[in-house]
Amino acid sequence: MKKAEQSEATRTALLQAARELFTERGYADTGTEDIAQRAGVTRGALYYQFRDKLGLFRAVVEDLNLHIVQKVARALQAGREEQGDLWDRTVRAGTKAYLNACLDSAFQRIVLIESVAVLGWEEGRELDEKYVLGLTRGALQELMEAGLIAPQPIEPLAHLALSIEHEAARYVARADDIPTARKEMGASLERLLDGMRVKG
């Protein structure tokens, strides 16, 4: 195996091990030795790939965000290829895909719950802008151009829509009965977003 390939394999193993342990134990109760041991590498290899535990946590959060965005983007793309109401193919399909993706236990614990405390609000916002905001902005722009949303500044609307979806996902993640919470929140979110639609 080439050195670059071996380095990439080590990085992948560390990300997977960290994802599992952060999901099981949380950030504070997971040590770098635990992560290295589960990944089957040395602590030196961990620190070669990542500056510290925080850097590794940040990489896991980014990886999970990218995974969610790709799932939602695929759902939106599939909707564009179907016939029917653009609102349903964009808003309903996107919301459903996002909330369903958020049922993943790793995303719930690491991104929706742990990252707020570990990374802080400012860095969380930067990650949103890097991964999620563009997708939200693009979907809203398409709806506005189709006349389904009243003309208005897109930037504040995109931030507001994203905040609503994040809060919906956190509600589901913290619920005792997650399937019921997912169903109820999905219905509430659809009704709320339907209020944005231009009537007639």
N, C-alpha and C positions, 0 to 999 in steps of 0.2 A: 504494500500500500504506500502511495506517495505521501510525502510529509503534509502537503496541503489537504489531502483526503483524510489523513489520520487526524489532523487538527479539526477538520469539520465534523468528523465522527465523534471526537471527544466533546466538542461544543454541543452537538445534538444530544449526546448521552447526559451531559450536565443539565441541559434545559429540561429534558424529560424527567430526570430525577428530581430536580428542583420543583418542577411543576407538581409532581406527585406529593412531595413532602410539604410544600407550602399549602397544598389543598388539604392534606391530612392534619397537619399540626399548626399551620399558620406561620407567618414570618418570624415572629419573636422566638418561637420554640423550635426552630429549625437551625441547626448549625452547619457550617461549611464542611465539617468532617462527615456529618451524616449524608450530605449531598454527594460528596466525593465518593464515599463508600458505596452508596446506592448506584452511582454511575459507573463504578468499577475503575476509578482513576485516583490519582494522588491529589492531595490538597494543592500541591504545587501546580498541577495541571489546571485545576480550577482557577487559581490566581493568575495563571498565564492567559487564560481565556477571558476572565472577568476581573475587574479591578478589586472587587470585594463582594460580599453577600448582597449588598444593595444593588450593585451593578448587575448581578445575576438575576435578582428579583425584577429589576427594570426590564431586562431582556425577556423574561418570562411574560411579563405584562404586555410588552410589545408584540410578542409572538401570539398571545391569545387574542389581542385586539385585531391583529391582521387576519387571524383565522375567522373571527366573527364577521369582519368587514367582507371577506371573500364570500362567506355564506350568504350574506344579505345581498351582495352584488349579483351573485348567481341567481338568487330568487327574483331580483328586479329584472335581470336580463331575460330570464325565462318568461316573466310577465309581459315584456315588450314583444315577445314572439307569439303571444296568444292574442286571440280576438277578445273583444269585450271592452268594458268601461275602463278608461285609463286610470281613474281614481282607484278602482279596486285592484288593478294590476300593479299600481305603484304603492299607494298608502297601505292598503290592507295586506298585500303580499309582503311588503317591506317590514311592516310592524310584526306580522306573524313570524317571519323568518328571524327577526331580531330577538323577539321574546322566546322563541323556541331554542335558538342558539344559546340564549342566556340560561337555559336549564342545565347546561353543562356545569358540573360541580366545581371544576377548576376555575372556570370563568366567574362563577358566583363568588367563590371565596377569595380568589386572588385579585380579580379586577374590580368587582363591585363592592367588596367589603374591605379587604386588606390594603389595597393600593391607596385608598383615601388617607389612611393613617400613615402608611409607610412613605409614600411619595409626596403627599401633600396636595392641596388643591391646585396650586399653580402648575405643577408638573403634570397632574392629571388632565388639566385643561390643554396643555401643550400636546399631550398624547391624543386627546380627542381631535384637536385640529389636524394632527398628522395623519390619523387613520380614519376617523369617522365623519368629521364635519364636511369634507368635500363630497362624500356620498350623499349626505343629507341635503346639502346645498344644491347639488345637481338634480335630485329628485324634485325638490320644491321648485326649482327654476323651470323644469319641464312642465309641472302642473300649472305654474303661473302663465307660461307661454301658451298653454292649451286653454286658458281662460277658466280653469277650475279653482284657482285661488286669486283673490283680488290683487291687483298690482300694488306692490309695497316693497320697501327695502328688503332684500333677500337675506342680508347678513344677520340682523337681529332675529328674524324669523327662524333661520337655520339653527342659531344658538338656542332659541327657546324650544324648538321641536326636539333638539337633541337632549336638552335638560329634562324634558318631560319623559322621553323614552328611557333615559338613564334612571330616573326616579322610579319608573314603572318596573324596570328590571331589578332594582335594589329591593323594592317591595316584595317581589316574587322570591328573590334570593333569601330574604330574611324570614319568610313565612314558615309557620309550622307545617302547614298543609300546602306544599308547593304546587301540586296539580290543580287544586281548587283556586289558589291565588293566581296561577297563570291564566286560567280560564276567565276568572272575574276581572283581572286587570286587563286582559286582552279586550274584553268587551267594553270596559270603561274607556280604554285608550282609543278604541275605534270611534266611540261616540264623541269623545273630545275632539279628535282630529276631524271628524265629519263636520264639526261646527265651523271649520275653516273653509269648507267648500262653498263656492258661489252657487246659490240656488238658481234653478232654472237653466 
